[in-house]
Amino acid sequence: MKIASILLSNVVTRLEMFDGREHLVVPVIALVEGVLNSLFYPGVEIAKHPQSWNGVPIVIEHPVDSQGTRVSANSPPILEKLGIGHFFNVGTDGVRLRGEGWIDIEKAKKIRPEILSEVHENLEVSTGLFADSNNVPGTWEGIDFGGTITWFQPLHVALLLES
């Protein structure tokens, strides 16, 4: 699983009702063209199927299995333990994948209440995805990379907090 992260700061939020519960809606930039984790994410790949990100879970931190390996958030035990919302209204401007994080306020308060204040300050947003790479090294804007992402499948969006 590949991990990519973006830092949000000073975001403007709003409150919305969804599924009978109040949600804090936060603008999210989930991916940006560039080198992340030694791989190049080209804008053309980011822009291919942004709608495939609609509805993916938002979790606190990236989930891991009992061996410490990162895994998808798409299982009932993980969503119960870490899930606090969903990523909706996803689109792209060609080089950035952006949308809205719909954070279930009641669930966030139970799992990590500080997330509700962190979204107004600095919050690291990271994507969990399966990806293919061509493993061909190169350089993008002076940054070396070990391969280019040629396809990816969205799994989740993680909100990363300092512990």
DOKE-365537 format. One record per residue (C-alpha): residue number from 1; residue in one letter; x negated, y, z. Coordinates in pm, 1 decimal. Each point is the difference from the previous one (the first is absolute). Example, Ala and Ser with C-alpha at 12.3 -4.5 7.8 and 13.67 -1.06 7.14 Angstrom:
<nodes>
{1 'A' {-1230.0 -450.0 780.0}}
{2 'S' {-137.0 344.0 -66.0}}
</nodes>
This chain:
<nodes>
{1 'M' {0.0 0.0 0.0}}
{2 'K' {-130.8 343.9 -92.3}}
{3 'I' {38.3 299.8 229.4}}
{4 'A' {14.0 362.4 -110.5}}
{5 'S' {58.3 296.3 226.6}}
{6 'I' {92.8 367.6 -17.3}}
{7 'L' {6.1 255.3 284.1}}
{8 'L' {311.8 211.4 47.4}}
{9 'S' {1.5 319.6 200.5}}
{10 'N' {249.4 278.4 74.7}}
{11 'V' {286.2 -173.3 -180.1}}
{12 'V' {356.6 130.9 -7.4}}
{13 'T' {253.2 -257.3 119.9}}
{14 'R' {377.6 -27.6 17.3}}
{15 'L' {259.0 -218.5 171.5}}
{16 'E' {232.9 -228.8 -196.5}}
{17 'M' {245.8 -275.7 82.7}}
{18 'F' {-65.1 -340.7 -156.7}}
{19 'D' {160.3 -331.7 85.2}}
{20 'G' {184.8 167.0 288.6}}
{21 'R' {-320.5 124.4 167.5}}
{22 'E' {-190.2 325.0 10.3}}
{23 'H' {-322.1 4.5 -204.3}}
{24 'L' {-285.9 245.6 -10.4}}
{25 'V' {-80.9 52.8 -369.5}}
{26 'V' {-365.4 75.5 -69.1}}
{27 'P' {-161.6 79.6 -336.7}}
{28 'V' {-266.1 -259.9 -78.0}}
{29 'I' {-278.5 -12.4 -255.6}}
{30 'A' {-78.1 -370.5 1.3}}
{31 'L' {-263.2 -28.3 -274.8}}
{32 'V' {-215.9 243.9 -192.4}}
{33 'E' {-214.6 -71.6 -303.2}}
{34 'G' {-350.8 -57.0 122.7}}
{35 'V' {-239.7 -238.1 167.7}}
{36 'L' {136.1 -174.0 308.7}}
{37 'N' {-172.7 -288.8 174.2}}
{38 'S' {-257.7 -19.6 -281.4}}
{39 'L' {267.6 -42.3 -267.4}}
{40 'F' {121.5 250.9 -256.1}}
{41 'Y' {376.9 56.8 -4.7}}
{42 'P' {73.4 161.2 -339.2}}
{43 'G' {296.1 232.4 -30.6}}
{44 'V' {132.9 -205.1 -290.8}}
{45 'E' {41.0 -303.2 231.9}}
{46 'I' {149.6 209.5 279.9}}
{47 'A' {254.1 143.6 -245.6}}
{48 'K' {105.7 -332.6 -156.7}}
{49 'H' {275.7 -111.2 237.4}}
{50 'P' {47.9 245.5 286.4}}
{51 'Q' {356.4 -123.8 50.9}}
{52 'S' {-141.0 -333.6 119.6}}
{53 'W' {-99.0 180.8 322.8}}
{54 'N' {360.2 102.7 78.1}}
{55 'G' {117.1 -172.5 315.1}}
{56 'V' {-332.8 -147.0 111.9}}
{57 'P' {-30.7 -9.2 378.4}}
{58 'I' {-183.0 262.9 199.4}}
{59 'V' {-193.5 -150.2 287.3}}
{60 'I' {-219.7 123.4 281.8}}
{61 'E' {-352.1 -114.9 -90.6}}
{62 'H' {-71.8 -277.8 -249.5}}
{63 'P' {129.4 -337.6 114.8}}
{64 'V' {-250.7 -279.8 56.7}}
{65 'D' {36.5 -373.0 56.1}}
{66 'S' {-145.2 -196.3 293.5}}
{67 'Q' {-342.3 -8.9 -173.8}}
{68 'G' {-5.5 377.7 -47.8}}
{69 'T' {65.6 -16.5 -375.7}}
{70 'R' {223.3 274.6 -134.3}}
{71 'V' {335.8 -126.9 -123.4}}
{72 'S' {318.6 132.6 -155.0}}
{73 'A' {251.0 164.2 231.3}}
{74 'N' {286.1 -181.5 -172.3}}
{75 'S' {90.1 -251.9 268.4}}
{76 'P' {258.6 26.1 279.7}}
{77 'P' {-249.2 -32.8 290.0}}
{78 'I' {-229.9 270.0 -140.7}}
{79 'L' {283.8 235.1 -87.4}}
{80 'E' {146.9 -45.6 346.8}}
{81 'K' {-334.1 75.3 166.2}}
{82 'L' {-139.7 273.2 -231.7}}
{83 'G' {274.3 113.2 -240.4}}
{84 'I' {135.4 350.0 50.2}}
{85 'G' {150.4 90.5 -337.2}}
{86 'H' {-20.6 -7.1 -377.1}}
{87 'F' {-163.4 186.0 -288.0}}
{88 'F' {262.1 156.4 -229.8}}
{89 'N' {39.6 244.6 -290.1}}
{90 'V' {-334.8 -103.2 -141.5}}
{91 'G' {-142.2 160.1 -311.7}}
{92 'T' {-327.0 107.7 -154.1}}
{93 'D' {-150.3 302.9 -164.8}}
{94 'G' {-241.7 -221.6 -192.9}}
{95 'V' {-278.7 -4.9 258.6}}
{96 'R' {186.1 -11.0 332.7}}
{97 'L' {260.0 -240.0 133.9}}
{98 'R' {231.9 193.3 225.0}}
{99 'G' {330.3 -45.7 172.3}}
{100 'E' {166.5 23.8 336.7}}
{101 'G' {-55.7 -197.4 314.1}}
{102 'W' {334.6 -61.0 168.2}}
{103 'I' {-92.2 -67.3 362.1}}
{104 'D' {268.5 -153.3 221.1}}
{105 'I' {-25.0 222.6 307.3}}
{106 'E' {146.2 -252.3 244.2}}
{107 'K' {-231.7 -277.9 -119.6}}
{108 'A' {-305.6 229.0 -3.1}}
{109 'K' {69.0 99.5 360.1}}
{110 'K' {-2.4 -368.2 98.7}}
{111 'I' {-314.8 -94.3 -193.5}}
{112 'R' {-225.8 310.7 8.3}}
{113 'P' {180.7 317.4 112.6}}
{114 'E' {-302.4 221.4 -67.6}}
{115 'I' {50.3 -54.5 -374.4}}
{116 'L' {287.3 249.5 9.3}}
{117 'S' {-236.0 281.3 99.2}}
{118 'E' {-299.7 -126.0 -200.3}}
{119 'V' {182.7 47.7 -332.3}}
{120 'H' {-9.4 374.9 62.2}}
{121 'E' {-375.6 -0.2 57.6}}
{122 'N' {-254.0 -231.9 -160.9}}
{123 'L' {116.2 -341.6 -103.2}}
{124 'E' {-182.0 -251.4 -211.9}}
{125 'V' {223.5 -176.7 -249.5}}
{126 'S' {-131.6 -322.4 -147.2}}
{127 'T' {138.0 -238.0 -258.4}}
{128 'G' {4.2 -375.7 24.6}}
{129 'L' {3.2 -159.4 -343.3}}
{130 'F' {-113.4 -301.1 -194.9}}
{131 'A' {-218.8 101.9 -292.5}}
{132 'D' {-209.8 -127.6 -285.6}}
{133 'S' {-335.8 154.7 -83.3}}
{134 'N' {-210.8 -36.9 -311.0}}
{135 'N' {-314.7 -2.7 222.3}}
{136 'V' {-179.8 226.5 -248.6}}
{137 'P' {-208.5 257.3 189.7}}
{138 'G' {18.7 363.1 -98.4}}
{139 'T' {3.6 357.9 120.9}}
{140 'W' {290.7 239.7 37.4}}
{141 'E' {-70.8 367.3 74.3}}
{142 'G' {-343.0 -94.6 133.3}}
{143 'I' {127.8 -281.4 222.7}}
{144 'D' {-114.9 -354.3 -73.8}}
{145 'F' {250.9 -283.7 5.7}}
{146 'G' {-14.0 -377.6 -39.8}}
{147 'G' {304.1 -46.5 -221.7}}
{148 'T' {318.2 156.5 -133.6}}
{149 'I' {345.3 -95.3 121.6}}
{150 'T' {184.3 -141.3 -299.2}}
{151 'W' {324.5 -101.5 168.9}}
{152 'F' {149.6 21.0 345.2}}
{153 'Q' {305.3 -115.0 190.7}}
{154 'P' {124.5 215.3 289.0}}
{155 'L' {40.6 -163.4 340.6}}
{156 'H' {39.3 277.8 257.4}}
{157 'V' {-98.9 347.2 109.6}}
{158 'A' {-185.5 18.2 331.5}}
{159 'L' {-15.5 299.3 230.7}}
{160 'L' {-333.8 -4.8 175.9}}
{161 'L' {-34.0 153.5 342.7}}
{162 'E' {-303.9 47.9 214.7}}
{163 'S' {32.4 -236.4 294.3}}
</nodes>
